[in-house]
Amino acid sequence: MRPMRAILMLLLAGVLSSAGDGPLDRATLRGLKAIGVVIDPLDAELEREGLSGEALQTQVEQRLQAAGIPIDKNAVEFVGLKIMGAQAKRTPVALCLDLGLYQPVILSRDKEIRTATETWGTHSVLLAQPRQVSQSSAETVDQLVQQFVDAYRSANPK
């Protein structure tokens, strides 16, 4: 029962993300000059299935650069990728991939409180056989990055 609960929680995590891809979310992308890329640390289980934070970092950066979006490792705005996985015995791996743009925010009620929050985001939930986790994840990351590229271009037409 416990592994099934973990899978259900994983699926809900993707549905409950804070930002989306609507007009107001896309408006927060207007005027971005360059962005960083951050890959959240992967669970050891996902690394055993072939996922690599370094490979994902390179993949996302290359896709963004190919789309003409400048990458700056020192930028305060960044695209963040989080991948969560769960698996019960002898079942496919359930994966939730979240891609979001994070920007610094100052609270209007207290200008001394600063944080970074997701202002645009998208996600995908998928099931993959253990031997296909790496390939399925890479394909899904490409799709999520393309959604970001499309949103960025709509907010920053040339």
DATAMO-V757265 format. One record per backbone hydrogen bond with DSSP energy under -0.5 kcal/mol. CO is the residue of the C=O (numbers start at 1). NH is the residue of the N-H. E is the energy in kcal/mol with one decimal. If there is no record, write none. Layout:
CO,NH,E
CO,NH,E
This chain:
1,5,-2.0
2,6,-2.1
3,7,-2.0
4,8,-2.3
5,9,-2.5
6,10,-2.2
7,11,-2.2
8,12,-2.2
9,13,-2.0
10,14,-1.2
11,15,-1.0
12,16,-1.8
14,17,-0.9
20,121,-1.9
22,26,-2.9
23,27,-1.9
24,28,-0.8
25,28,-0.9
26,29,-2.0
27,30,-1.3
29,32,-1.7
35,72,-2.3
36,79,-2.7
38,40,-0.6
38,81,-2.3
43,47,-1.9
44,48,-2.3
45,49,-1.0
46,51,-2.1
47,50,-1.6
49,134,-0.7
52,56,-2.4
53,57,-2.4
54,58,-2.4
55,59,-2.5
56,60,-2.6
57,61,-2.5
58,62,-2.7
59,63,-2.1
60,64,-2.3
61,65,-2.6
62,66,-2.5
63,67,-1.1
64,69,-2.6
65,68,-1.7
68,70,-0.7
70,35,-2.1
72,75,-2.0
77,36,-2.4
78,80,-0.5
78,102,-3.3
79,38,-2.9
80,100,-2.3
81,40,-2.8
82,98,-2.9
84,96,-2.6
86,94,-3.1
88,91,-1.3
93,95,-0.5
93,128,-2.3
94,86,-2.0
95,126,-2.5
96,84,-2.4
96,98,-0.5
97,124,-2.2
98,82,-2.5
99,122,-2.6
100,80,-3.2
100,102,-0.5
101,119,-2.9
101,120,-1.1
102,78,-2.1
103,117,-2.3
105,115,-2.4
110,107,-0.5
110,113,-2.0
112,114,-0.7
113,107,-2.1
115,105,-3.5
117,103,-2.3
117,119,-0.5
120,101,-2.7
122,99,-2.8
124,97,-3.1
126,95,-3.2
128,93,-3.5
129,132,-2.5
130,133,-1.1
132,136,-2.8
133,137,-2.5
134,138,-2.3
135,139,-2.3
136,140,-2.1
137,141,-2.9
138,142,-2.1
139,143,-1.7
140,144,-2.5
141,145,-2.8
142,146,-2.1
143,147,-1.8
144,148,-1.9
145,149,-2.7
146,150,-2.6
147,151,-2.2
148,152,-3.2
149,153,-2.7
150,154,-1.9
151,155,-1.5
152,156,-1.6
